[in-house]
Amino acid sequence: MQKAYGGRSLFPVVKADAYGHGAPEICRLLEAEFNDKELPLFCVARVTEARRLRREGVKRPILVLSQFSAEELAEDFPADTELVISGFADLASLAGLKSDVRSRVSGVHIEFDTGMNRLGFPLRDHAVDPRAQLGIFEEVRRLGLNVTGLMTHLARGEDNPSLASQEQAARFETFVRRLHVSWSDRAHGTYPRWVHLANSPGIARDLGASFANAARPGIHLWGLWATEEDRTRSRSLAVSAALKPVMRVSAPLRQLFWVMRGEGVGYGHRFKAPEDMLLGTVNLGYADGVSRSLSRTHDADWKVGFVVDGTRVPVAGTVSMDLCMMDLSKHPKAEAWGRAVSAGNPPELVADWIGPGQTAEDIAGVLGTISYEVVCAATARLRRRVG
């Protein structure tokens, strides 16, 4: 992973339960595989996520990327956790705390907005002169906190070539280099250790490689691409070869059964069997991340469903909260399974929602969304297992 990403220190983004993969399990695995120079810290979005990682035994430092509240800091703030300060409201929240509460924060990273227009202190062309920004660092020092990082976020990192991302990186580089010259240890404290801007597709395109010493891989960690353009236009063959999806969402078929021609199946009887059919029921539903919009009437077109014994089969009827039915009638082994069901000896089968035969990207393409949303939809009640 280090070689593929140019040797920079990596801050794995494990927010949203590691994009649905199970953050504690993923973090413990990465801690075992990479030393603290290769992987100095983990990134999450919320203080609650950092608290959970500590509770689950994760040891490395944690960086909270999104905004926070004074109440969260005053509660059981997790040890060795840093915050991103993205605006004056964040400074005000910190200033309103008692010094002993603020002292729990082990460091702060200052976020500058170079074009994402979402969060960060504005850093447009007219503001790259660090004299316009030094007051931020002085205020952080006055609050008794150390600035440990400088960061920005790419709006179009997956585009290649992306003039917008190149402009963002160039603007940030100009600022960082000028800031280093203007820095006063007495006024602002120790110069920030970390400079980071690139997400997964930005890393693959070497954005910021000339001046940033860290990067924040996210979607590539899970063997997925940000977009199809990210897949087809990546310049990094090492990254391309290394990406293999790591999520599998599966469950045993709870029941195999016959329905007769004309019978309805599931809520609303949206599916009516056009002939005698072999169906199966699996304990996965929209409360597990299976989109209800994939519910199917008997004559509806379909492209994604479930994978059973290596063959993709369609959903039959309405996806409910906890269960889905699938049509096994056209499966190559349907005849043998049907005889077994009729004889009272149904086979033990497993259905994959996400796996080798049906990827998150396949599902995203049908739903008109991105793979991020598909994997993040894998809810907490699904049992995670590494291996």
C-alpha positions, 0 to 999 in steps of 0.5 A: 500500500505504501509503495502504491501511494508513493511512500507518503504516510497514510491516514485511512478514512474509516468514517461511517463504520469504515464505509460500512465495513466495520471500523474497529475490525478494519483499524485493528487489522491495519494496526497489525499490518502497518507501523505508526510511520506508515500509518500514523492515524485514522480519520473519522467524521464524528467524535462519537466514532472516535469514542467507539474506536477507543472503546473497541481497543484501537490504539493509534491517534485519531483525527476527527474530520468534521465539525464538533460541538462543545458538548462532545468535547466536555463529555468523555473525549477519547484520548489521543484524538485530534480535531479539524478546525474548519472555521471561526465557529470551531474556534469559538466552541473551543474558546468557550470551554474550560482549559482543562477540557480543551487540554484533552484535545491532543492537536488540531489540523487547520482546514483551508477551503481551496475550492471545495466550497464546503468547509474550511477557512477560505483560501482563494487566490487573493488569500494565499498570502499567509499574513491574512491567515496567521491570526488563526494560528495565533488564536489556536496558540492562545487557547493552549492548543498545538497545530499539528496539521494543515489540510484541504479537500479536493472537489474533483480528485477523480477527474483526469486531467482535472484542471480544478484539482490541479489549481486547488493543489497549486493554491494550497502548495503556494500557501504552505510554502509561504507559511513555512517562511513566515512562521514564528515559533514564538507566536504560533508554536511548533510548525505543523507536522502534517500537510495533506490534501489527497483522497484516494483518486487524488493520491493515484494522480499524485496531487500534492506529492511534491509538498504534502507528506500525508494523504487520506485514502478512503474508497480505494481501501475497500477495493472500489473506485470513486467513479468509472472515470477514476477506474479507466483513467488512473495513471497509477498502475500499481494502485490499479492492480492492487484494488480488489473489493473486500466486502462480501454481504451474504446470508443463508437462504432461510427457506426454499419453496414452490409457488404456483402459477398466479400466486402473489409473493410478498407485501402487496403481491407485486410479484405474481408467479407467471408459472410454477416457480422455485423461490428462496427467502434470505434474511437480508432486507432494506434494514441491512442495505438492500435497496427497496427500489430493487423490488420486482414484479414478475415482468420487470427488467432486472440487472442486479439481485442476489448471487446463489452458487455462482449465478445471479438471480432476480428479486421476486416481489417487494424487498421488505425490512428483514427479508427478500425473496428471489427467483431461482427458477432459471438457475442451472441447478433449479431442477435438482433443488426443486426435486429436493424441496419437493422431497422435504430435503431442501439444500443449504444455500447462501445468497450474496448481496455484495460479493464477487458475482455482484459488486457494489459498483454493479449495484450502484450502476443500477441504482444511479448512485456511487459505490460509496452509498452502497457499501455505507448502507450495510447497517450495523446489525450485520455481523462483521467477520475478517477473513 
